[in-house]
Amino acid sequence: MAIAMRAESAVGISGRVRAHVSLTKPRIVELLLATALPTAFLAAGGLPPLWPTVAVLVGGTLAAGAANTFNSVYDRDIDALMGRTYHRPAVVGAVSVRAGVIQGVVLAIVSALVLALLANLLSAVLALVAIAFYAVVYTMLLKRRTPQNIVWGGAAGCMPVLIAWAAVTGSLSWTPVVLFMVIFFWTPPHYWPLAMRFKDDYAAAGVPMLPVVATPAVVARAIVLYAWAMVATSLVLIPVAPMGWAYGAGAVLLGAGFLAMAHVLGRAVRSGSPAVSAVAMRLFHGSITYLALLFLLVALDPFLA
């Protein structure tokens, strides 16, 4: 009996740990780091110094985890109404509201301390701004009130490039601003296809995502326009940074592929194809591949120049 009780306790502890980790949305954190670390390489013109790199990885992870934790706790009511999110820890009570808020606050404080001590104060301030923007501006003010929620709220997801650049250089310049804008324009054509697929979920939860309040034709047109803006901005980086031939060629090819997928979605919508959801999800997954490969080129460029 004692052995059984210890086993049950261990399972309970591991389950609580998994619930708290899940609250931070690790997959989103991974994607944010995939843009931050290459930016650090570009800022350093090669291998960045050890401690600023550690600060970006650890501090950035904790900052993103803090923002996602606040989002998970606040959105538990609408998450309960959507098939994609009804099982999240804050919804099912695996993590209490009080514990979630404490977790978010602790992660935010520790992330700022790590960045301030291992890198500099500017990167720490930018991390706190990103957390506040995502938790308050997007989650509390925009998400439930405007179909442009993901456009402006997505700015928080662009902050890691500014944080990484500041951590390595101690300042900001036009190069991280251009990288910021690439991610800013990438966010709508990345997220709206997913929202098209789960439109009914968002409608049931009363969240005015663009696919809920606009026709598929309007959404597809907006996706194409943002995709063109994103590709154009990725090419602006070539003279601004400046970038070498490898990034230039790769950005053109990757951009052409992304635009092709966006236009395929537009044609599917205009033709009334029953495969619109499948095409939208291909664009969603393809957008992740695009961003990861583009920033891989950003990281490699200093070594290939």
C-alpha angles and dihedrals in degrees: 000000000000090000091050091050092050091049091050091049091050091051090048093051094046090047092053091048091051090049093053091047091048088054088067093056096231095198091060090047090054091054092050091051089050087066098037100053096050088049089056090054091050092047091052094043088234132352108011121224115278102244098045087049091052088047092053093048099042100030092042092050092050093046093051090045091052093051092047091047092056089046092050093050096045095044096048092110096056092036087061090061097053126079092217095056110022091106097056116128097249090050098051094040096249086131120031122227091247093050091046094051091047090050092051093049093047093048091049094050094045092047091053092047093050092050094043095048100038099034122006145295095261093062090048092051091048090052092053090047090052092050093048093046094052096041099042111019098038105025101036104026111025111025097069097034112047139033086225089066096112093045097059097024089054088068087083089062089056094058098084091074091055091046093050094047091048092047092056102036104024090230144056131246140172093278096068089041090058090047088050090054093048089059091041092057091040095057100072096048087045098049105030093065088056089048089051089056093048098033093129091054092054091045091052090051093047094241110148098219110168094254088056097054102029135055119262089249092057092047093048091049091051091049091053093048093050090046091055091048090050094051092046091051091049088058092048086066090068096073096028100054090019106239129196134237095276094058092042095052093042094048091052094049095043091045091051090052093049092048090049091055091047092051091047088057090049092052091047090053094046092049093048091237115183087222094069093111092050092047090048092053091049088056091047093053092039090054090059091051090048094053094044093051094043092054091044085061089049089055094046097045097083090055095046099043 
